[in-house]
Amino acid sequence: MGFLRLVGAQGYRVQVWLCQKDCQRVGWEWRGDEPMYFPLPQDLPKGEYRLRVLLLSQHRLALRPRYVLEKEVRW
């Protein structure tokens, strides 16, 4: 289980992605001012991944992120 909490993300929608060669969304979408809990895929091989956090505007049709935060993680 993954956990993420952002400070100052009020007014944004948040998506969390896990990337290696391809990216897959973990969880669905959260409001930026609430804690985010998301399941991690069970069948991941060990290795290095990028955890990508996308901040999108509140408008439900906004598809392009306003901000992208990335962190390298190891399994």
N, C-alpha and C positions, 0 to 999 in steps of 0.2 A: 504494500500500500504506500502510495506517495502522498506527501502533504506539502502544501505551498500556501504562504500568506504574503500578500503584497501590501506595502504601506504606500499610501498616496495614489492608489488605483481606483478611487471612487469615481464613478461615472464611466467606467470602461467595462467591456465584456472581456473575458479571459478564456483562451484556449491553451491547452498544454499538449505538446507533441513530443514524441521520442523518435530520434533519427539515427540511423547508421548509414546504410546505402539509401534506403527509402525512409520516409517519415510516416508515422501512424499517430493518430490522435488518441490520447489516453483520457478517458472520461469524455465529457461532452463540452459544456460551456458553463462558466460561472460569472457571477457579478464580481467586479474587482474588489469590492469592499467586504467580501466574505471569505473565510478559510476554504481552501480547496483540497478535497481528498479524492484521490483517483487510484484505480487499480492499475498495477503494472502488469504487462503481458507475462503469462506464465512460461511460455516456450522460448524466451529470449536466450540466445547463446551468449556466453561470456564474451566481454569485449568492451570497447569504448563506444559511448553513445553521446549524442547531443540532446539535452533537454531544452526544448524551445518553448518559450512562453510568449504568446501573442496577445497584445492588448489592442482591442478593437473599440471603435466608438459605440455608443449605446444604440445607435440606429440599427435596427434589425437587418437591414439590407447591406450594411457595411461589410465588405469582404476583404478589403486591404487593411492590414494591421497598421495602427498608428505607431506602435513600438514593438520591437522584437528583442527579447532577452534570451541569451543562450548561455548554457553552462555545460562543460564536458563532465560526463559521469562515467563510472566504471561499474560493470556488473561482475 
